[in-house]
Structure formats: C-alpha cells, structure tokens
C-alpha cells in the first residue's frame, strides 16, 4: 500500500534539513561569533520557504546555538569570559566522566580509529583548515564517548560544543597549532593502559586548556 504524503511533510523535511545543516556549521566553527542570520538569506540559500527557516532558527536559539536580540536580530553568540568559563567547566565535568565510562569498552579498533584521527587532525593543521580541525577534534571525542553508552550525558556535551562552536574558531586562530594535540596522545596511552585516573586528567586538560586562553 502506497503512503500518501501529507501537506506538512515537505515543510517538515525542509526544516529538519536546514536545522541539521546549520547546527553542524555552528558546531564546527564555520560561522564566526556575531554573524547575523536572516530569514530571507537562509531561505534563498537553501531554496526553501520562510516557515522551515523560522522553525530551524527557533530550535537553534532554544539550544543556545544562536542568540535572539530584543530587536529580533538572530546571530551566532559572542560569548563573554564568564560564559566561556562556565562552558569550559561543564566540559571538565561531563567529558572525563564520559571517557571513564567508555574505558571498559575501549577495544583496539576504537584506539586504532582515534590514532587515525590524530593523523587527520595533523593534516588539517598543515592545511590551516580550522573547520576541518574542529570537526575532526570533536569526532575524536565523540567516537570515544559513544562507547560510554550514556546518551543523555553525550547529548549534554554536544549542546555545550554547539554553544562554543563559533568561539572555537576564534580559539583556533589564537592557538596557532603546529601539531596535533598532545593531550590526545595521552588519552590514547591511558586507554591502552586501562588507566582511568590518567584518562580523566588527559581529557580534562584537553577540553579546558585552550579555552583558558580566551578567559581574561
């Protein structure tokens, strides 16, 4: 029996596609802090009507990925030092716990995958590809945390990543990296050794050290 499409189906699909695309761009630092987003501009860019754009922006504002001013201007957030410090503290709480929960399930294939990602991260640094660096760095952490089998905790961590996305692009420029993160090597070594205290320390250092540069 053929399924009949409902009038709202195409709008719902357009909204979801637009939401996911913008969410990824924001999380990966492809949009700088303070960049304005307009309904007409996004509708034209994605070839959709205003309704799915409005719904996608509403969801992203609710997640803290975008800010809505009193005048109705929607833009990527420009985080204060206090806000960056708060989000860094959340990362320091959530991510070591996720890593510790993942440790008993950190099989050799996962460790090999993390090592391969280190090589990709090194390539993005050579190419000065900030978005590629942020994307692969987050994928390094996500691949590990998925083994924790703690979806609610991981969802909270991803919300923090989303809110920090535009700021991470600024941080990348400030760091001027010449090699892949040293703490990633410590994370991999701790996973190989089954060393939970060292793993927690390495993850905490990795997710907070850089952000400290932006807190004045």
N, C-alpha and C positions, 0 to 999 in steps of 0.2 A: 504494500500500500504506500503510495507516494505521500510524503509530508508536504502540506501546504504552508508556504511562508506567510507569516503574519506581518502586518504593516510595520510594526516596530522592529522587526528582525534586522533589517538593513541598517537602521539607525543605531541599534544596539551594537552591531558588529563594528560599525564605523567608530563609535565611541570607544569600544574596547581596544581597537587597533591604535587609535590615536593616543589613548591613555597609556598603553604599554610602550609605545614608541617614545613619547615624551618622558615617561618615567625612566627609561633606560638612558636617554640622553642626559637627563638631570643627574642621575646617579653616577654616571661615568664622567661627569665634569665637562660635558660638551657644551654646556651653556654657562657663561660666566656669571658671577654674582651681580645682581641688579639688572639683569636683562629683562626688558619688558616683553610680554607676550600678548598679542591682540587676537580677538575672536576672528576678525576678518583675515588677518595674516595667516593664522593657522588653518582656517577653512580653505583658503586659497592654496596653501602649501600642500595640504593633504587631500584636496579635492572632495571635501565633504561640506555639509550644511553647517549652520551655526549651532544647531542643537547638540550634536555629539561633541563639538569643541567645548561648549559651555559645560557639559557634564564631565568631560575629562578634566577640565581645569578645576571644577568644583572638587573632584576627588583628590587631585594633587594638592590643592590648598588645604584640604582636611588632613592630609598626611604630613603637612609641613614642608612639602617639596617646593611649593610656591607660596608667595605672600599676596594678600589682597589688601590694598590700601583703602582708606576711607573714601577716596575718590573713585574707587573701582578699578584702579590700575593693578594688573596682575604681573608679577615679576619673580625671578629667582631670588632667593633670600640673600641678603648681605648680613652675615652673622656678626654679632658683637663678640668681643673677647669672652664675656661671661657665658654666652650661648655656646661658643666653641668649647670652652672648658667643661660645660655641662655635658655636651655630647661626647667629648673625649672620656669623661668619667663613666658614661653609660657604656661606651665601648670597652673600657677597662673592667667593668663588672660583667658584662654579658659574654664577651668573646673568650676570655680564659676559661669560663665555665663550659661554654660550648666545646672548646678544644679538649678539655678534660673528659667530658662525656664521650667525645669521639675517640679518645685514645684506645679504649679496648677493642674498637672496630677498625683501627687504622692498619689495614692489611698492606702488604707490599705493593700491590697495584696502585693504591692511593698514594703511597710515598713516591713511587715512580712518576705518577702524574704530577705531583707537586714539584718534583725536581725538573720535570719537563717545562712546567710553567715558569720556573725560575729562569730557564733559558729564554723563554719568550719575553719575559719581563726585561731581561738584559738587552734583547733586540729592540724593544720599544724605546729603551733609554738611548741606544745608539742612534735611532731614527728621530729622537726627540718627539716622540708620539705620546703626548700627555694623556689623551683619551684612551689610547691603547694600554698605556701603563696602568691607569686607574682601573680599567676594565679587567685586565689580567690579574692585577693585585687583588681585586675583590673576588675574582673567580678562584684564586688560590685559597682565600679564606673560606669562601662558600663551599668549595669541594671538601675541605676538612670538616666544616661544621655540619654538613649534611649527614656525616657519619654519626653525629650525636643523637640523631633521631629525636630531636626536640624542636618540632616545627613552630611552636608558639614563640620560643626563645629566638629562633632564627629569624622569624618574621619581625620581631622587635629590633634585632640587629640590622636587618635590611632597611627598616624605617629610619634608623639613625644614619646609615650610609646614604640614603636618599636625601635627607636633610643636609648632609655635609657635602653632597656632590659638587655643587659649584665652588665651594670653598676648597675642595681637594685640588681643583685645577690651579687655584692660586698657590696652594701649598707646593704643588709640583714645581712651579716656577721658582719658588723660594728655595727649595731643597737643592736644585741643580745636581741631581744624582749623576754619578758616573758609573755605578754598578748596581746590580740587583740588591735588594735589602739584605743586610747582614742577619737581621733577626729571622728572616725566612730560613736561612741555613740552620739557625739554632732551633727553630721549630721542627724542621725535618730531622735533625740529630736527636732531639728529645723524643720524637715519635719512634724512631728506630730503636732507641734505648728503652722505650716504655717508661720514661721519666716524667711523671705528672708535674712535680714542682717546677722543673726546668721548663716544661712546656707552658705552664701558666705564666711564668716570668717572661718567656720569649714572646708570647702572644701579647701580653700586656704592654711590653716595651714597644712592640711593632706598631700597635694601634694608637699609641699615645705620644711617642717621642716626637714625631713630625709635627703633630698638631700644637705642641708646646711652643713651636716657633711663631705661631700666629697669635698667641695669647700674650699681650703686652701689658 
